[in-house]
Amino acid sequence: MLAPLLGFPVLLFIAIFPLTLVLAALLRSAPLRQHFSPVVSLITAALVLLTVGIAGHFLFAIMYLGSPTFTDHIEPNTAIISWIYAQGGQIYHSLDAPERYAFLYGPVPYIATSWMYALLGGSTFAAKIAGFICLLTTSAFIILAVWQRFSGRIIPCLVALGYFSLIALFFKNHSFWSKPDPFLMACTAIGLYSCLMRPGRTAWVLCGIALGIALNAKITGVLYFLPYLAWFFDRDGYRALLVTSLAAAVTALLPFWAIDQVSIINYTTWLQAAGGHGLSRFLLLQNLVFLIFILIPPGFFLFWQYGSVGIRSWFGTYRLVCVASIL
């Protein structure tokens, strides 16, 4: 049971986590700060590594885009269904139909890929380009969000994009392959940016549109937006949730209303059939391990910057957002 977990670098980082806390405590001590003067500062070394990570991430994506093969067995399915849709076929057939190609993903990846077919013709390159565009969108909105938060400072943008690239690279090509994941990441980045915009209807509607698209990538996309919804509720009240939810509902239902080839009845029937399988305890364990993994860098930063008392105060202030993030 532990073999798949041991195949990830996550456990290594979990083992290192106590050491990072000790290092953060040492860095907080005044005497050490006065005498510690390495030839290359820790910040410079970290920025160099993050820059290399960003470059490697985009190089990997470009190489994959130019490759004539897929790495996952579901990617060809996405490409095929998108081609069927582009030729006038249905994205979701009924459960008793002679065809057996429908899958549990929302319509957005198929519709987006069909647009690429219309522009570029049928090819593996056209099947992959939508995921690559999502990677560019994700990176752009991460930069915009951090730029907004830190008043146009370059280094925080580099740190945020580098952190995203390093995390994404641990999962190979998940951030740009021909599946819903790149769309979820792009929508999540847009949602993050909306939370840092000036409070008002524009931010709420933008977040709602991103949430609606995320739902139409994967039905579980709403989980990624729980922290944003909690943030809007804490900051702006019930009206923000109402506007965001309305925008999300309209966006999510639009393909089913406007396109005859996208059947909401068949889609929900497939979801109901899959829902009978229940939850996997092992997958829940994997998600918990990954949660600990991604919390290591921000946890290190918070402890170094604020100490244990400051962290408790920070979590107390943003309790609802923190709980939603964990969920």
C-alpha positions in Angstrom: 0.0 0.0 0.0 2.9 2.4 0.7 4.7 1.6 -2.5 3.0 4.3 -4.6 3.5 6.8 -1.9 7.2 5.9 -1.6 7.5 6.6 -5.3 6.8 10.3 -4.8 9.3 12.7 -3.3 6.6 13.8 -0.9 7.8 11.6 2.0 11.3 12.9 1.7 10.1 16.4 2.2 7.9 15.3 5.1 11.0 13.8 6.7 12.9 17.1 6.1 10.0 19.2 7.5 11.2 19.1 11.1 14.7 20.1 10.0 13.2 23.1 8.2 11.5 24.3 11.3 14.7 24.0 13.3 16.5 26.0 10.5 13.7 28.6 10.6 14.1 28.9 14.4 17.9 29.4 14.0 17.4 32.0 11.3 15.1 33.9 13.6 17.8 34.2 16.3 19.4 37.6 16.4 23.0 36.5 17.1 23.0 34.2 14.2 21.6 36.9 11.9 24.4 39.2 12.9 27.2 36.7 12.2 25.8 34.6 9.4 27.2 36.0 6.1 27.6 33.3 3.4 29.4 34.0 0.1 26.1 33.6 -1.7 23.0 34.6 0.2 20.2 32.1 0.8 17.8 34.4 -1.1 20.1 34.6 -4.1 20.6 30.8 -4.2 16.8 30.3 -3.8 16.0 32.7 -6.6 18.5 31.0 -8.9 17.0 27.6 -8.2 13.4 28.9 -8.7 14.5 30.5 -12.1 15.9 27.2 -13.2 12.7 25.5 -12.1 10.6 27.9 -14.2 12.8 27.5 -17.2 12.7 23.7 -16.9 9.0 23.7 -16.5 8.4 25.6 -19.7 11.1 23.7 -21.6 9.4 20.4 -20.6 6.0 21.8 -21.7 7.4 22.8 -25.1 9.1 19.5 -25.6 5.9 17.6 -24.8 4.0 19.9 -27.1 6.3 18.9 -30.0 6.2 15.2 -29.2 3.9 13.0 -31.4 2.9 10.8 -28.4 0.8 11.0 -25.3 1.9 9.9 -21.8 -1.4 9.0 -20.3 -4.1 6.6 -21.6 -6.9 9.2 -21.0 -5.3 11.8 -23.2 -6.1 10.0 -26.5 -9.6 9.6 -25.2 -9.8 13.4 -24.8 -8.4 14.0 -28.2 -10.9 11.5 -29.8 -14.0 12.8 -28.1 -13.0 16.3 -29.1 -12.7 15.2 -32.7 -16.1 13.5 -32.5 -17.6 16.7 -31.2 -15.8 18.7 -33.9 -17.4 16.5 -36.5 -20.9 17.0 -35.1 -21.1 14.1 -32.6 -22.2 14.0 -29.0 -19.7 14.5 -26.1 -21.8 12.3 -23.8 -23.7 9.4 -25.2 -26.3 7.5 -23.2 -25.4 4.6 -20.9 -27.0 2.1 -23.3 -25.6 3.5 -26.5 -23.5 1.2 -28.7 -20.7 3.7 -28.6 -18.4 3.5 -25.5 -16.3 6.6 -25.4 -18.0 9.0 -23.0 -16.0 10.0 -19.9 -16.6 11.7 -16.6 -14.9 15.0 -17.4 -16.8 18.2 -18.0 -17.3 19.6 -21.6 -14.7 22.4 -21.4 -11.6 20.3 -22.4 -13.4 18.8 -25.3 -14.8 22.0 -26.6 -11.5 23.9 -26.2 -9.6 21.1 -28.0 -12.2 21.1 -30.8 -11.5 24.8 -31.3 -7.8 24.0 -31.7 -8.7 21.3 -34.3 -10.8 24.0 -36.2 -7.8 26.3 -36.2 -4.9 23.9 -36.8 -6.4 20.7 -38.1 -6.4 17.3 -36.6 -3.0 16.4 -35.0 -1.5 15.5 -31.6 -0.1 19.1 -31.6 -3.6 20.5 -31.9 -4.8 18.1 -29.2 -2.1 19.3 -26.8 -2.1 23.0 -27.5 -5.1 23.8 -25.3 -3.3 22.4 -22.2 -0.2 24.5 -23.1 -2.3 27.6 -23.3 -3.7 26.8 -19.9 -0.2 26.7 -18.5 0.5 30.1 -20.0 -2.7 31.4 -18.5 -1.9 30.0 -15.1 1.5 31.5 -15.1 0.2 34.9 -16.2 -2.5 35.1 -13.5 -0.1 33.9 -10.8 2.2 36.8 -11.8 -0.8 39.3 -11.9 -2.0 38.2 -8.5 1.4 38.5 -6.8 2.1 41.7 -8.7 -1.2 43.1 -7.3 -0.5 42.0 -3.8 3.2 43.2 -3.6 2.8 46.4 -5.5 4.7 45.5 -8.7 7.8 43.8 -7.0 9.6 41.3 -9.3 11.0 39.0 -6.7 7.7 37.9 -5.1 6.4 37.1 -8.6 9.5 35.0 -9.3 9.1 33.2 -6.0 5.4 32.4 -6.6 5.9 31.3 -10.2 8.9 29.2 -9.2 7.1 27.6 -6.4 4.3 26.6 -8.8 6.7 25.3 -11.3 8.6 23.1 -8.8 5.4 21.7 -7.4 4.0 21.1 -11.0 7.2 19.3 -12.1 6.9 16.8 -9.3 3.7 15.7 -11.1 5.4 15.5 -14.5 3.1 16.9 -17.3 -0.1 17.3 -15.3 0.0 21.1 -15.6 -0.2 21.1 -19.4 -1.4 17.7 -20.7 -4.6 16.9 -22.6 -6.8 16.5 -19.6 -8.9 18.8 -17.3 -6.1 19.5 -14.8 -4.5 22.4 -16.8 -8.0 24.0 -17.0 -8.5 23.6 -13.3 -5.1 25.2 -12.6 -5.8 28.1 -14.9 -9.2 28.7 -13.4 -7.7 28.5 -9.9 -5.1 31.1 -10.8 -7.8 33.4 -12.1 -9.8 32.9 -8.9 -6.7 33.8 -6.9 -6.3 37.0 -8.9 -10.0 37.9 -8.4 -9.5 37.7 -4.6 -6.7 40.3 -4.9 -8.6 42.7 -7.1 -10.4 45.8 -5.7 -13.5 44.5 -3.8 -16.6 44.7 -5.9 -18.8 43.1 -8.6 -16.0 42.7 -11.1 -14.0 40.6 -8.8 -17.0 38.5 -7.8 -18.1 37.9 -11.4 -14.6 37.0 -12.5 -14.3 34.5 -9.7 -17.7 33.1 -10.6 -16.8 32.7 -14.3 -13.6 30.9 -13.3 -15.5 28.6 -10.9 -18.1 27.8 -13.6 -15.4 26.9 -16.1 -13.6 24.8 -13.4 -16.9 22.9 -12.8 -17.1 22.2 -16.5 -13.6 20.8 -16.5 -14.2 18.5 -13.5 -17.2 18.4 -11.3 -14.9 18.5 -8.3 -13.6 21.9 -9.4 -15.7 23.6 -6.8 -13.4 22.3 -4.1 -10.5 24.4 -5.4 -12.6 27.5 -4.9 -13.7 27.0 -1.3 -10.8 29.2 0.0 -11.8 32.0 -2.4 -15.5 31.8 -1.5 -14.5 31.9 2.2 -12.3 34.9 1.5 -15.1 36.8 -0.2 -17.5 35.9 2.5 -15.1 37.1 5.2 -14.2 40.3 3.4 -17.4 41.2 1.5 -20.3 39.3 3.1 -23.2 37.4 1.7 -23.7 39.6 -1.4 -20.3 38.5 -2.7 -21.2 34.8 -2.4 -24.6 35.4 -4.1 -23.0 37.2 -7.1 -20.2 34.7 -7.4 -22.5 31.7 -7.2 -24.9 33.2 -9.8 -22.0 33.9 -12.3 -20.7 30.4 -11.7 -24.1 28.8 -12.3 -24.7 30.7 -15.5 -21.2 29.8 -16.8 -21.5 26.2 -15.8 -24.9 25.7 -17.4 -24.2 27.7 -20.6 -22.7 24.8 -22.7 -25.6 22.6 -21.9 -28.1 25.3 -22.8 -26.4 26.6 -25.9 -25.0 23.4 -27.5 -27.2 20.5 -28.6 -24.1 18.2 -28.7 -23.6 18.6 -24.9 -26.3 16.6 -23.0 -26.7 17.5 -19.4 -28.9 14.4 -18.9 -26.3 12.0 -20.2 -23.5 13.8 -18.4 -25.3 13.6 -15.0 -26.2 10.0 -15.7 -22.5 9.1 -16.1 -21.7 11.0 -13.0 -24.3 9.1 -11.0 -23.1 5.8 -12.3 -19.5 6.7 -11.2 -20.7 8.0 -7.9 -21.7 4.5 -6.8 -18.0 3.5 -6.5 -17.5 5.5 -3.3 -14.3 7.1 -2.0 -10.9 5.5 -1.9 -9.2 5.7 1.5 -5.8 5.4 -0.2 -6.5 8.4 -2.4 -7.6 10.4 0.7 -4.3 9.4 2.3 -2.4 10.5 -0.8 -4.2 13.8 -0.7 -3.3 14.3 3.0 0.3 13.6 2.3 0.4 16.0 -0.6 -1.3 18.7 1.6 1.5 18.3 4.1 4.0 18.5 1.2 2.8 21.7 -0.3 2.5 23.4 3.2 6.3 23.0 3.9 7.5 26.1 2.1 4.8 28.5 3.3 5.0 26.9 6.7 8.7 27.5 6.8 8.2 31.1 5.7 5.4 31.8 8.2 7.4 30.4 11.1 10.6 32.3 10.1 8.6 35.5 9.6 6.2 35.5 12.5 7.1 32.7 14.9 4.7 30.2 16.5 2.7 33.0 18.3 2.3 34.9 15.0 1.2 31.8 13.1 -1.5 31.1 15.7 -2.7 34.7 15.4 -2.7 34.5 11.6 -4.7 31.3 11.6 -7.1 32.8 14.1 -7.7 35.8 11.9 -8.3 33.8 8.7 -9.9 30.7 10.4 -12.6 30.2 7.8 -10.2 30.6 4.9 -7.7 28.1 6.4 -10.4 25.5 7.1 -11.7 25.9 3.5 -8.2 25.5 2.2 -7.6 22.3 4.0 -11.0 20.9 2.8 
